[in-house]
Amino acid sequence: MQIHIYETPELAAKAAAALIAAAILDKPNMVLGLPTGSSPVNTYKELAKMNREGVVDFSRVTTYNLDEYVGLEGTHEQSYRYFMNANLFDHVNIDKANTHVPCGVGDDPEKNARDYEAAIEKAGGIDLQFMGIGRNGHIGFNEPADAFPDATSIIDLTDSTIEANKRFFASKDEVPRRAISMGVGTIMRARRTLLIATGADKAEAVRGMVKGPVTPRLPASALRFHQDCVIVLDKAAASLL
């Protein structure tokens, strides 16, 4: 686990974008795993800027997102498909047919999860998995639990995650209670992983990930066993290390 600490969130985002761009330059047809949430937004802005300036080319990149709410259509403004289009895909030269977000609708969410895991395997697995970390240590929507989920599955969201995400909805009651998420095992099978965390509200989770026991009660701690993991932090997120 390599840890890089930057003075500001903006500098951390630039560093994460540079690492992703370098990976694409090294393998233009790479399979890139992507997150949503507040943590990656500035990184996506940097990647869009680099694409406009001709530094990085997304035309042959395939993407798989970590997660999606169960029950939200991709056209819903709080769905993660909508988020990805608005924050990255609409601003780079990627083929939307090569961008994949779990399907959270339909009669059989569990089948959707199995199909998504199979699609990742068929694509050859994730070359680089980019992600953030939740305040309770979740990665993707893998919440604190008694075991690490191995594959993409349906997750019951904890109250702390619902509370954290209610700011995006009209009320807490509108926040979906379940999500479809890559498993910790799916993430760990990526050939490289990159995690970004910024802000003092992530400091406790970051400390647990880096210095605490490896436990499914703090899912991000599994990254300590990943063969190629880079952690990018700002000073606030690193303040308890």
C-alpha positions in Angstrom: 0.0 0.0 0.0 1.5 3.3 -1.2 0.2 6.4 0.6 0.6 9.9 -0.9 -0.5 13.0 1.1 -1.3 16.3 -0.5 -1.9 19.7 1.0 -5.4 20.3 -0.5 -8.2 18.2 -2.0 -7.5 19.8 -5.4 -3.9 18.6 -5.4 -5.0 15.1 -4.4 -7.5 15.1 -7.3 -4.8 16.2 -9.7 -2.6 13.4 -8.5 -5.3 10.8 -8.9 -6.2 12.0 -12.4 -2.5 11.8 -13.4 -2.3 8.2 -12.2 -5.4 7.2 -14.1 -4.2 9.1 -17.2 -0.8 7.3 -17.0 -2.6 4.0 -16.8 -4.6 4.8 -20.0 -1.5 5.9 -21.8 0.1 2.6 -20.9 -2.9 0.6 -22.0 -5.3 2.6 -24.2 -7.9 -0.2 -24.2 -7.9 -0.7 -20.5 -10.8 -1.8 -18.3 -11.3 1.0 -15.7 -13.4 0.6 -12.6 -15.0 3.9 -11.4 -16.8 5.2 -8.3 -19.4 7.9 -7.6 -19.9 10.2 -4.6 -18.2 13.4 -3.7 -14.6 12.1 -3.5 -14.0 11.5 -7.2 -15.7 14.7 -8.6 -12.6 16.8 -8.8 -10.6 13.9 -10.3 -13.2 13.6 -13.0 -13.0 17.3 -13.7 -9.2 17.0 -14.1 -9.6 14.0 -16.4 -12.1 15.9 -18.6 -9.6 18.8 -18.8 -6.8 16.4 -19.8 -9.0 14.9 -22.5 -9.9 18.3 -23.9 -6.2 19.2 -24.0 -5.4 16.0 -25.8 -3.4 14.5 -23.0 -5.5 11.4 -22.5 -7.7 9.5 -25.0 -10.8 7.6 -23.7 -11.9 6.3 -27.1 -10.8 2.7 -26.4 -11.4 2.6 -22.6 -14.1 0.3 -21.1 -15.5 1.2 -17.7 -17.4 -0.6 -15.0 -18.9 1.3 -12.1 -18.8 0.0 -8.6 -22.4 0.3 -7.7 -25.9 1.6 -8.2 -29.0 2.1 -6.1 -31.7 -0.6 -6.4 -34.9 0.9 -7.7 -33.6 3.9 -9.6 -33.7 4.1 -13.4 -30.5 5.4 -15.1 -32.5 8.6 -16.0 -33.1 9.4 -12.3 -31.0 12.4 -11.4 -29.7 10.6 -8.3 -28.8 7.4 -10.1 -25.2 6.7 -10.5 -25.6 6.3 -14.3 -26.9 9.9 -14.4 -24.0 11.0 -12.1 -21.3 9.4 -14.3 -22.8 10.9 -17.5 -23.0 14.3 -15.9 -19.5 14.3 -14.2 -17.4 12.3 -16.7 -18.8 10.5 -19.7 -20.5 13.5 -21.3 -17.2 15.4 -21.1 -14.7 12.9 -22.6 -14.4 11.0 -25.9 -15.6 7.7 -24.5 -18.0 5.4 -26.3 -21.0 5.2 -24.0 -21.6 1.7 -25.2 -18.4 0.8 -23.4 -19.5 2.3 -20.1 -21.2 0.0 -17.7 -23.2 0.8 -14.5 -25.0 -2.0 -12.5 -28.7 -2.2 -13.3 -30.7 -1.5 -10.2 -34.2 -2.0 -11.7 -36.1 -5.1 -12.8 -37.8 -8.1 -11.2 -34.6 -9.9 -10.2 -31.9 -7.6 -8.8 -29.9 -10.7 -7.7 -29.7 -11.9 -11.3 -28.6 -8.3 -12.3 -25.8 -8.7 -9.8 -24.7 -12.1 -11.1 -24.8 -10.8 -14.7 -22.7 -7.8 -13.9 -20.0 -9.9 -12.2 -20.0 -12.2 -15.2 -19.6 -9.2 -17.6 -16.6 -8.0 -15.7 -15.0 -11.5 -15.9 -15.8 -11.7 -19.6 -14.1 -8.3 -20.1 -10.9 -9.8 -18.6 -11.3 -8.2 -15.2 -10.6 -4.7 -14.0 -7.1 -3.2 -14.9 -7.4 -0.3 -12.5 -10.1 0.2 -9.9 -10.6 3.7 -8.7 -12.7 4.3 -5.5 -13.4 6.5 -2.5 -14.1 5.4 1.0 -17.2 6.0 3.1 -17.2 7.4 6.6 -17.9 3.9 8.0 -15.1 2.4 5.9 -17.2 1.1 3.1 -15.8 0.7 -0.5 -18.4 0.5 -3.2 -21.5 -0.1 -1.2 -19.9 -2.9 0.8 -21.0 -2.0 4.3 -19.5 -3.2 7.6 -20.5 -6.8 7.9 -19.4 -10.2 9.3 -17.7 -11.3 6.1 -16.2 -9.7 3.0 -18.7 -10.1 0.1 -16.8 -11.9 -2.7 -18.8 -11.0 -5.8 -21.3 -8.3 -7.0 -24.4 -8.6 -4.9 -27.3 -6.8 -3.4 -26.4 -4.8 -0.2 -28.7 -3.5 2.5 -27.4 0.0 3.3 -26.6 1.0 6.8 -28.3 4.0 8.5 -25.0 5.9 8.5 -24.8 5.5 4.7 -28.4 6.5 4.3 -27.8 9.5 6.5 -24.7 10.5 4.6 -26.5 10.3 1.2 -29.7 12.0 2.2 -28.3 15.4 1.2 -28.7 14.4 -2.4 -32.5 13.6 -2.0 -35.5 15.7 -0.9 -35.6 13.8 2.4 -34.1 10.8 4.1 -37.2 8.8 3.3 -36.4 9.0 -0.4 -32.9 7.5 -0.1 -33.0 3.9 -1.4 -32.4 1.2 1.2 -30.6 -1.2 -1.0 -27.8 -1.1 -3.7 -26.1 -3.4 -6.1 -22.4 -3.3 -5.6 -19.2 -5.0 -6.8 -18.0 -7.2 -3.9 -14.8 -6.7 -2.0 -13.6 -9.8 -3.8 -14.3 -8.1 -7.2 -12.4 -5.1 -6.1 -9.5 -7.1 -4.8 -9.2 -9.0 -8.1 -8.5 -5.8 -10.0 -4.9 -5.7 -11.1 -4.3 -2.2 -9.6 -6.4 -0.2 -7.1 -6.5 3.6 -6.4 -8.3 5.1 -3.5 -8.9 8.8 -2.9 -10.1 10.3 0.4 -10.3 14.0 1.2 -11.7 15.9 4.2 -11.6 15.5 8.0 -14.8 13.5 8.0 -12.9 10.6 6.3 -9.9 10.7 8.7 -11.2 8.0 11.1 -12.0 5.6 8.3 -8.6 6.2 6.7 -6.9 5.5 10.0 -8.8 2.3 10.4 -8.0 1.3 6.8 -4.3 1.9 7.2 -3.6 1.1 10.9 -6.4 -0.9 12.2 -7.1 -4.6 12.0 -8.1 -6.1 8.6 -11.8 -6.8 9.2 -15.1 -6.9 7.3 -16.3 -4.4 9.9 -14.2 -1.9 8.0 -14.3 -3.2 4.4 -11.6 -0.9 3.0 -9.0 -2.5 5.3 -9.0 -5.4 2.9 -6.9 -3.2 0.6 -3.9 -3.8 2.8 -3.6 -7.2 1.2 -3.9 -5.9 -2.4 -0.8 -6.4 -4.5 -0.8 -2.9 -6.0 -2.8 -0.3 -4.0 -2.2 3.5 -4.1 -3.9 5.7 -1.5 -4.2 9.4 -2.3 -5.1 11.7 0.6 -5.3 15.4 1.4 -3.9 16.5 4.8 -7.3 16.6 6.5 -8.1 12.9 5.6 -4.6 11.9 6.7 -4.7 13.9 9.9 -5.1 10.8 12.2 -2.3 8.7 10.6 
